[in-house]
């Protein structure tokens, strides 16, 4: 996705300027000075979100490859060791963050 987005979204505008320069027989660096100003403004307005989205994709790819996440931060131990012994008899907390204990009182029927 990273490579495809870069080629088809980010490099599209420099490629269009390059093709126009070849068509008009002008050097690439002179194309922005030759085309009408509203074409440059339109290209810049369309290019800005592409660069922003590409930066977000790059950050996401970096997080994926390094294994870091913004939502998983190390937590300081807040539970007293006396309340919850770690002898292996207690069940570990589920990955979804919910407690395995029931929050509602159990009703006993006799």
Backbone as a printed PyTorch tensor [residue, N CA C, xyz], in Angstrom:
tensor([[[  0.8300,  -1.1850,   0.0000],
         [  0.0000,   0.0000,   0.0000],
         [  0.8720,   1.2450,   0.0000]],

        [[  1.9470,   1.1980,   0.7490],
         [  2.8400,   2.3480,   0.8440],
         [  3.4160,   2.7080,  -0.5200]],

        [[  3.9210,   1.7320,  -1.2360],
         [  4.5410,   1.9760,  -2.5380],
         [  3.4870,   2.3880,  -3.5590]],

        [[  2.3550,   1.6960,  -3.5590],
         [  1.2960,   2.0050,  -4.5190],
         [  0.7640,   3.4180,  -4.3060]],

        [[  0.5250,   3.7970,  -3.0680],
         [  0.0260,   5.1470,  -2.7800],
         [  1.0440,   6.1820,  -3.2280]],

        [[  2.3180,   5.9280,  -2.9700],
         [  3.3560,   6.8870,  -3.3510],
         [  3.4150,   7.0560,  -4.8650]],

        [[  3.3550,   5.9540,  -5.5960],
         [  3.4710,   6.0390,  -7.0520],
         [  2.2400,   6.6910,  -7.6820]],

        [[  1.0470,   6.2450,  -7.2860],
         [ -0.1590,   6.6890,  -7.9790],
         [ -0.8050,   7.9370,  -7.3910]],

        [[ -0.4300,   8.3460,  -6.2110],
         [ -1.0120,   9.5500,  -5.6330],
         [ -0.0040,  10.6830,  -5.4780]],

        [[  1.1930,  10.3670,  -5.0200],
         [  2.1680,  11.4250,  -4.7480],
         [  2.9600,  11.7820,  -6.0010]],

        [[  3.4160,  10.7820,  -6.7410],
         [  4.2180,  11.0630,  -7.9390],
         [  3.3780,  11.4480,  -9.1490]],

        [[  2.0710,  11.4290,  -9.0340],
         [  1.2180,  11.7620, -10.1600],
         [  1.4380,  13.1950, -10.6340]],

        [[  1.5020,  14.1430,  -9.7340],
         [  1.6060,  15.5490, -10.1160],
         [  2.9650,  15.8870, -10.7230]],

        [[  4.0860,  15.4340, -10.1470],
         [  5.3530,  15.6730, -10.8530],
         [  5.3860,  14.9980, -12.2310]],

        [[  4.7530,  13.8380, -12.3490],
         [  4.7050,  13.1650, -13.6430],
         [  3.8920,  13.9740, -14.6500]],

        [[  2.7600,  14.5340, -14.2280],
         [  1.9680,  15.3700, -15.1270],
         [  2.7480,  16.6040, -15.5780]],

        [[  3.4900,  17.2150, -14.6900],
         [  4.3100,  18.3640, -15.0620],
         [  5.4240,  17.9300, -16.0300]],

        [[  5.9970,  16.7580, -15.7930],
         [  7.0350,  16.2400, -16.6810],
         [  6.4850,  15.9880, -18.0860]],

        [[  5.3150,  15.3550, -18.1720],
         [  4.7140,  15.0620, -19.4790],
         [  4.3490,  16.3520, -20.1980]],

        [[  3.8230,  17.3340, -19.4780],
         [  3.5080,  18.6050, -20.1190],
         [  4.7780,  19.2920, -20.6140]],

        [[  5.8460,  19.2100, -19.8460],
         [  7.1120,  19.8030, -20.2820],
         [  7.6370,  19.1480, -21.5550]],

        [[  7.4980,  17.8420, -21.6490],
         [  7.9220,  17.1470, -22.8800],
         [  7.0320,  17.5430, -24.0550]],

        [[  5.7250,  17.6630, -23.7910],
         [  4.7840,  18.0300, -24.8460],
         [  5.0690,  19.4450, -25.3660]],

        [[  5.3260,  20.3730, -24.4350],
         [  5.5550,  21.7710, -24.8070],
         [  7.0190,  22.0580, -25.1140]],

        [[  7.8870,  21.0530, -25.0140],
         [  9.3290,  21.1860, -25.2770],
         [  9.9750,  22.2490, -24.3910]],

        [[  9.6380,  22.2060, -23.1180],
         [ 10.2590,  23.0960, -22.1410],
         [ 10.8660,  22.2440, -21.0380]],

        [[ 11.9180,  22.7350, -20.3670],
         [ 12.5100,  21.9600, -19.2760],
         [ 11.5280,  21.8010, -18.1060]],

        [[ 11.7350,  20.7200, -17.3480],
         [ 10.8430,  20.3780, -16.2420],
         [ 10.7270,  21.5010, -15.2130]],

        [[ 11.8510,  22.1250, -14.8880],
         [ 11.8240,  23.1700, -13.8460],
         [ 11.1170,  24.4500, -14.3130]],

        [[ 10.8560,  24.5940, -15.6160],
         [ 10.1650,  25.7750, -16.1270],
         [  8.6490,  25.5650, -16.2540]],

        [[  8.1950,  24.3380, -16.0910],
         [  6.7630,  24.0460, -16.2720],
         [  5.8930,  24.8340, -15.2960]],

        [[  6.1940,  24.8630, -13.9820],
         [  5.3150,  25.6390, -13.0790],
         [  5.2460,  27.1270, -13.4300]],

        [[  6.2990,  27.6560, -14.0530],
         [  6.2820,  29.0750, -14.4330],
         [  5.5430,  29.3010, -15.7460]],

        [[  5.3250,  28.2370, -16.5180],
         [  4.7040,  28.3590, -17.8310],
         [  3.1980,  28.1310, -17.7870]],

        [[  2.7420,  27.1980, -16.9650],
         [  1.3060,  26.8920, -16.9100],
         [  0.5740,  28.0300, -16.2000]],

        [[ -0.7380,  28.1630, -16.4450],
         [ -1.5080,  29.2080, -15.7500],
         [ -1.4670,  29.0170, -14.2240]],

        [[ -1.5800,  30.1240, -13.5120],
         [ -1.4310,  30.0970, -12.0570],
         [ -2.5000,  29.2220, -11.4020]],

        [[ -3.7220,  29.2120, -11.9500],
         [ -4.7860,  28.4240, -11.3190],
         [ -4.5290,  26.9160, -11.4590]],

        [[ -3.7590,  26.5070, -12.4630],
         [ -3.3800,  25.0930, -12.5690],
         [ -2.4080,  24.7180, -11.4440]],

        [[ -1.4700,  25.6030, -11.1510],
         [ -0.5380,  25.3580, -10.0500],
         [ -1.2520,  25.3480,  -8.7010]],

        [[ -2.2000,  26.2530,  -8.5150],
         [ -2.9520,  26.2980,  -7.2630],
         [ -3.7820,  25.0280,  -7.1070]],

        [[ -4.4430,  24.6130,  -8.1820],
         [ -5.2390,  23.3880,  -8.1250],
         [ -4.3810,  22.1690,  -7.8350]],

        [[ -3.2260,  22.0890,  -8.4780],
         [ -2.3270,  20.9570,  -8.2290],
         [ -1.8250,  20.9670,  -6.7870]],

        [[ -1.5220,  22.1440,  -6.2600],
         [ -1.0500,  22.2370,  -4.8700],
         [ -2.1530,  21.8510,  -3.8870]],

        [[ -3.3900,  22.2910,  -4.1750],
         [ -4.5020,  21.9390,  -3.2800],
         [ -4.8010,  20.4410,  -3.3180]],

        [[ -4.6170,  19.8200,  -4.4660],
         [ -4.8200,  18.3800,  -4.5500],
         [ -3.6410,  17.5900,  -4.0000]],

        [[ -2.4700,  18.1630,  -4.0510],
         [ -1.2610,  17.4680,  -3.5900],
         [ -1.1210,  17.4910,  -2.0730]],

        [[ -1.6020,  18.5410,  -1.4280],
         [ -1.4400,  18.6760,   0.0250],
         [ -2.0550,  17.5120,   0.7950]],

        [[ -3.3140,  17.1200,   0.5400],
         [ -3.8520,  15.9790,   1.2920],
         [ -3.1280,  14.6680,   0.9800]],

        [[ -2.6320,  14.5470,  -0.2570],
         [ -1.9090,  13.3200,  -0.6110],
         [ -0.6460,  13.1830,   0.2370]],

        [[  0.0550,  14.2880,   0.4200],
         [  1.2660,  14.2500,   1.2490],
         [  0.9270,  13.9810,   2.7120]],

        [[ -0.1730,  14.5540,   3.1920],
         [ -0.5940,  14.3210,   4.5650],
         [ -0.9520,  12.8530,   4.7740]],

        [[ -1.7620,  12.2970,   3.8630],
         [ -2.1600,  10.8990,   3.9890],
         [ -0.9550,   9.9710,   3.8610]],

        [[ -0.0220,  10.3310,   2.9790],
         [  1.1790,   9.5130,   2.8300],
         [  2.0010,   9.5230,   4.1090]],

        [[  2.0660,  10.6750,   4.7710],
         [  2.8060,  10.7240,   6.0450],
         [  2.1130,   9.8550,   7.0980]],

        [[  0.7690,   9.8370,   7.1040],
         [  0.0570,   8.9740,   8.0470],
         [  0.2960,   7.4980,   7.7420]],

        [[  0.3240,   7.1570,   6.4740],
         [  0.5860,   5.7700,   6.0850],
         [  2.0000,   5.3790,   6.4880]],

        [[  2.9590,   6.2770,   6.2970],
         [  4.3480,   5.9870,   6.6910],
         [  4.4540,   5.7910,   8.1950]],

        [[  3.7640,   6.6390,   8.9680],
         [  3.7960,   6.4680,  10.4270],
         [  3.1770,   5.1440,  10.8470]],

        [[  2.0710,   4.7820,  10.2050],
         [  1.4280,   3.5060,  10.5060],
         [  2.3100,   2.3240,  10.1460]],

        [[  2.9870,   2.4160,   9.0180],
         [  3.8990,   1.3400,   8.6130],
         [  5.0770,   1.2490,   9.5790]],

        [[  5.5780,   2.3830,  10.0090],
         [  6.6860,   2.3780,  10.9700],
         [  6.2530,   1.7280,  12.2800]],

        [[  5.0420,   2.0700,  12.7590],
         [  4.5250,   1.4570,  13.9730],
         [  4.3240,  -0.0470,  13.7970]],

        [[  3.8810,  -0.4450,  12.6140],
         [  3.6570,  -1.8570,  12.3470],
         [  4.9700,  -2.6270,  12.3710]],

        [[  5.9980,  -2.0780,  11.7470],
         [  7.2730,  -2.7860,  11.6550],
         [  8.0880,  -2.7240,  12.9390]],

        [[  7.9140,  -1.6750,  13.7340],
         [  8.6550,  -1.5920,  14.9960],
         [  7.9030,  -2.2400,  16.1500]],

        [[  6.6030,  -2.4790,  15.9780],
         [  5.8230,  -3.1390,  17.0150],
         [  5.3590,  -2.2210,  18.1180]],

        [[  5.4530,  -0.9320,  17.9300],
         [  4.9910,   0.0080,  18.9510],
         [  3.5820,   0.4460,  18.6200]],

        [[  2.8640,   0.8560,  19.6570],
         [  1.5020,   1.3310,  19.4780],
         [  1.2690,   2.4860,  20.4170]],

        [[  0.4550,   3.4420,  19.9590],
         [  0.1450,   4.5730,  20.8280],
         [ -0.7940,   4.1710,  21.9430]],

        [[ -1.5880,   3.1260,  21.7450],
         [ -2.5650,   2.7440,  22.7610],
         [ -1.9680,   1.8450,  23.8360]],

        [[ -0.8130,   1.2410,  23.5950],
         [ -0.2080,   0.3530,  24.5830],
         [  0.9710,   1.0600,  25.2500]],

        [[  0.6620,   1.7370,  26.3230],
         [  1.7080,   2.4220,  27.0780],
         [  1.9590,   1.6350,  28.3530]],

        [[  3.1810,   1.6220,  28.8350],
         [  3.4360,   0.8960,  30.0800],
         [  2.6960,   1.5420,  31.2420]],

        [[  2.1000,   0.7080,  32.0600],
         [  1.3340,   1.2100,  33.1970],
         [  2.1040,   0.9630,  34.4780]],

        [[  1.9750,   1.9030,  35.3880],
         [  2.5980,   1.7470,  36.6990],
         [  1.7500,   0.7890,  37.5150]],

        [[  2.3740,  -0.0740,  38.3150],
         [  1.5810,  -1.0030,  39.1320],
         [  0.8120,  -0.2240,  40.2010]],

        [[ -0.5130,  -0.3410,  40.1670],
         [ -1.3430,   0.3880,  41.1260],
         [ -2.0230,  -0.5430,  42.1160]],

        [[ -1.9950,  -1.8410,  41.8540],
         [ -2.6660,  -2.8020,  42.7220],
         [ -1.6720,  -3.2980,  43.7610]],

        [[ -2.1290,  -3.3440,  45.0040],
         [ -1.2770,  -3.8080,  46.0850],
         [ -1.0180,  -5.3070,  45.9290]],

        [[  0.1700,  -5.7580,  46.1780],
         [  0.5360,  -7.1640,  46.0210],
         [ -0.1790,  -8.0470,  47.0360]],

        [[ -0.5930,  -7.4860,  48.1830],
         [ -1.2880,  -8.2860,  49.1890],
         [ -2.6970,  -8.6460,  48.7330]],

        [[ -3.3340,  -7.7360,  47.9650],
         [ -4.7070,  -7.9730,  47.5430],
         [ -4.7950,  -9.0630,  46.4870]],

        [[ -3.8480,  -9.1180,  45.5840],
         [ -3.8740, -10.0840,  44.4890],
         [ -2.5540, -10.8470,  44.4710]],

        [[ -2.5110, -12.0020,  45.1090],
         [ -1.2590, -12.7610,  45.1100],
         [ -0.9370, -13.2690,  43.7110]],

        [[  0.3280, -13.3510,  43.4330],
         [  0.7720, -13.8000,  42.1090],
         [  1.3410, -15.2090,  42.2090]],

        [[  0.6210, -16.1030,  42.8860],
         [  1.0890, -17.4780,  43.0200],
         [  0.6510, -18.3530,  41.8560]],

        [[  0.0020, -17.7750,  40.8730],
         [ -0.4320, -18.5390,  39.7150],
         [ -1.8590, -19.0290,  39.8300]],

        [[ -2.4960, -18.8710,  41.0000],
         [ -3.8680, -19.3420,  41.1450],
         [ -4.8650, -18.3710,  40.5210]],

        [[ -4.4990, -17.0970,  40.4270],
         [ -5.3980, -16.1090,  39.8570],
         [ -5.2900, -16.1390,  38.3400]],

        [[ -6.4330, -15.9470,  37.6870],
         [ -6.4470, -15.9260,  36.2330],
         [ -5.8910, -14.5940,  35.7270]],

        [[ -5.1630, -14.6120,  34.6320],
         [ -4.6700, -13.3460,  34.0930],
         [ -5.8220, -12.5330,  33.5220]],

        [[ -5.6230, -11.2310,  33.4670],
         [ -6.6470, -10.3530,  32.9240],
         [ -6.7720, -10.6080,  31.4250]],

        [[ -8.0020, -10.6660,  30.8920],
         [ -8.1640, -10.9040,  29.4660],
         [ -7.5780,  -9.7720,  28.6330]],

        [[ -7.2730, -10.0710,  27.3790],
         [ -6.6450,  -9.1000,  26.4900],
         [ -7.5650,  -7.9330,  26.1620]],

        [[ -8.8800,  -8.1220,  26.2830],
         [ -9.7910,  -7.0370,  25.9390],
         [ -9.9330,  -6.0140,  27.0610]],

        [[ -9.3410,  -6.2420,  28.2210],
         [ -9.3480,  -5.2800,  29.3090],
         [-10.5100,  -5.4130,  30.2700]],

        [[-11.4540,  -6.3060,  30.0030],
         [-12.5800,  -6.4890,  30.9060],
         [-12.2070,  -7.4630,  32.0220]],

        [[-12.7870,  -7.2400,  33.1510],
         [-12.5290,  -8.1020,  34.2940],
         [-13.3530,  -9.3750,  34.1640]],

        [[-12.8150, -10.4760,  34.6840],
         [-13.5470, -11.7340,  34.6590],
         [-14.5210, -11.8310,  35.8170]],

        [[-14.4220, -10.9250,  36.7900],
         [-15.3370, -10.9330,  37.9190],
         [-16.6840, -10.3690,  37.4930]],

        [[-17.7330, -10.8750,  38.0850],
         [-19.0680, -10.3770,  37.8140],
         [-19.2740,  -9.0960,  38.5950]],

        [[-19.8790,  -8.1060,  37.9520],
         [-20.1190,  -6.8360,  38.6320],
         [-21.4850,  -6.7960,  39.2890]],

        [[-22.3570,  -7.7140,  38.9030],
         [-23.6800,  -7.7490,  39.5080],
         [-23.7000,  -8.8000,  40.6180]],

        [[-24.4280,  -8.5260,  41.6900],
         [-24.4950,  -9.5310,  42.7680],
         [-25.2800, -10.7540,  42.2720]],

        [[-24.7870, -11.9130,  42.6660],
         [-25.4570, -13.1350,  42.2710],
         [-26.6790, -13.3440,  43.1300]],

        [[-27.7830, -13.6840,  42.5150],
         [-29.0230, -13.9180,  43.2310],
         [-29.1240, -15.4150,  43.5170]],

        [[-29.3340, -15.7450,  44.7670],
         [-29.4680, -17.1370,  45.1300],
         [-30.9360, -17.4540,  45.2970]],

        [[-31.3710, -18.4980,  44.6820],
         [-32.7720, -18.9000,  44.8190],
         [-32.8220, -20.2190,  45.5710]],

        [[-33.6600, -20.2750,  46.6170],
         [-33.7790, -21.4760,  47.4340],
         [-35.1430, -22.0300,  47.3120]]])
